[in-house]
Amino acid sequence: MSREPNTVYIGRKPTMSYVLAVITSFNSSDTKEVTLKARGRAITTAVDVAEIVHNRFMKEIDASQITIGTEELQREDGTRNVSTMEIKLTRD
């Protein structure tokens, strides 16, 4: 379950699992916006999810805002920078 409402955290599951989560979020309640959040290698999956939802299933969905950034993670062997991305999908 997402920690924030209408947010899908992208990880290592198959792409279609996240596509289903986004479609369910839009259809379960009259939601106007769903946010995809990804870090590191999962960023490519987040872009794929956004494109699949828009091109195949819900033509009225658009990426209204894309935010990129870097998070600094503390590890035992020092710090590490990890890229982050948020994609806000909105229904017209």
matplotlib code that plots the C-alpha trace (Angstrom):
import matplotlib.pyplot as plt

x = [0.0, 1.3, 2.3, 0.8, -2.6, -2.6, 1.1, 2.6, 6.2, 8.0, 10.4, 11.3, 7.9, 6.9, 5.9, 2.3, 1.8, 2.4, 0.2, -2.6, -2.0, -2.2, -5.4, -7.0, -6.1, -7.8, -10.9, -11.5, -12.3, -12.8, -9.1, -7.7, -4.0, -1.7, 2.1, 4.7, 7.9, 11.1, 14.7, 17.8, 17.2, 13.5, 13.3, 13.1, 10.2, 8.4, 8.7, 7.5, 4.4, 3.5, 3.8, 1.8, -1.0, -1.2, -0.8, -2.7, -5.3, -6.2, -5.7, -7.0, -4.1, -1.1, 2.1, 1.5, 4.7, 8.0, 10.4, 14.0, 16.5, 19.2, 19.0, 22.1, 21.9, 24.0, 25.7, 28.3, 31.0, 30.0, 27.4, 25.9, 24.0, 20.9, 18.8, 15.0, 12.0, 8.4, 5.9, 2.5, -0.2, -3.4, -6.8, -8.2]
y = [0.0, 3.5, 5.7, 8.7, 8.7, 8.3, 7.5, 4.5, 3.6, 1.9, -0.9, -4.3, -5.8, -6.3, -3.1, -4.3, -4.6, -0.8, -0.1, -1.9, 0.0, 3.3, 2.4, 1.1, 4.3, 6.4, 4.2, 3.3, 6.9, 10.0, 10.7, 13.4, 12.9, 9.9, 10.3, 7.8, 7.8, 6.0, 5.9, 4.6, 1.9, 1.9, 5.3, 3.5, 1.4, 4.5, 6.1, 2.9, 2.8, 6.4, 5.7, 2.4, 4.0, 6.9, 5.1, 1.9, 2.3, 5.8, 8.4, 11.2, 10.8, 13.1, 13.7, 17.1, 17.5, 15.6, 16.3, 14.9, 15.1, 13.4, 11.8, 11.2, 7.8, 6.9, 3.5, 1.7, 2.5, 6.1, 8.1, 7.5, 9.7, 8.1, 9.7, 10.2, 11.0, 11.9, 11.8, 13.3, 11.8, 13.9, 13.2, 15.9]
z = [0.0, -0.9, 2.0, 0.2, -1.5, -5.3, -5.4, -7.0, -6.0, -8.8, -8.0, -9.3, -10.2, -13.8, -15.7, -16.1, -12.4, -12.1, -15.1, -13.4, -10.2, -12.0, -13.9, -10.7, -8.9, -11.6, -11.8, -8.1, -7.1, -9.1, -9.0, -11.2, -10.5, -9.8, -9.1, -10.1, -7.9, -8.9, -7.9, -9.7, -12.3, -11.7, -13.5, -16.9, -15.7, -14.5, -17.9, -19.5, -17.2, -18.0, -21.7, -21.6, -19.6, -22.0, -25.3, -24.7, -22.0, -21.1, -23.9, -21.7, -19.3, -19.7, -17.8, -16.4, -14.4, -14.3, -11.5, -11.4, -8.6, -6.6, -3.1, -1.0, 0.7, 3.7, 3.5, 5.7, 3.1, 2.7, 0.9, -2.5, -4.9, -6.4, -9.1, -8.5, -10.7, -10.1, -12.9, -12.3, -14.5, -14.7, -16.3, -18.6]

ax = plt.figure().add_subplot(projection="3d")
ax.plot(x, y, z, "-o")
ax.set_aspect("equal")
plt.show()
